[in-house]
Amino acid sequence: MKKIKYKRILLKISGEFLKSAAEGSINAVFIDDLIKQIQLLTKLGVQIGLVVGGGNLFRGSNLEKLGMRRTISDQIGMLSTVINGLSIYELMFKRHMQARIFASTTLAGVCERYRLDKVNKSFQSGAVVIFCFGLGIPLFTTDSSACVHGVEIQADIFLKGTKVNGVYSGDPRSNPSATLYQTLTYDDVLNKKLQVMDYTSLVLARENKLPILVFNMSDPKILYNIVTGKHPVGTLITE
Ligand code: UDP
């Protein structure tokens, strides 16, 4: 039996992973690969909370630039996370996986209304829990909602999947001498102004001592390697 390092995880997937080349669609290949990875973890008994972004569809800050009010723009952004979350939920259903989808606002007939006791019951029954509609309030991001939900569900770690191997000293795409950090403190990230996530989210994680692991999602075995403790993987941010 494999030793499990993280029993309960909060996984954040940015909307950019769900962008499809086909107009009006979603990247089902990525979702299917993600589901396969998640399915393997559930077989190991890992409890998984999943927060999905909405950036492939709408971001409030972009709509605001068109002259829309920020509150409405952010509601549109949060609704995008519902579209993404439901897509993943449906494809999990097709794979006969147990999943529940919760939203931080009432979306009767679409998602369940978020309640921690219901979420915990879902974990106990072996279901994957998908959180959508962010925190339900404007001016925040899904990284913030991932941190809040991560703290609420007492996740062992917040896993932030990205398109690069972790946190670098500079942008590895434009600066070949940028080096990958294996570990950082929350304050290192803030003081060095490293581009990991918005600072509100990072401070939330710091105040609640929620460890963050930033890693490359493109490795098809990455989630398994992380939960079984195959290190070093990505960049670990702690106190
Ligand atoms: N959003 C919000 N409050 C929240 C979470 C998200 O207003 O608590 C809105 C915000 O407009 C954001 C959009 O939802 O731009 C999509 O989320 P995000 O940008 O975090 O998605 P990602 O970049 O991860 O795909």
Residues whose N, C-alpha, C, O or C-beta is under 5 A from the ligand:
A	BS01	UDP	I13 S14 G15 E16 G53 G54 G55 N56 F58 R59 G60 S61 S73 D74 G77 M78 F133 G134 L135 G136 I137 P138 L139 F140 T141 T142 D143 S145
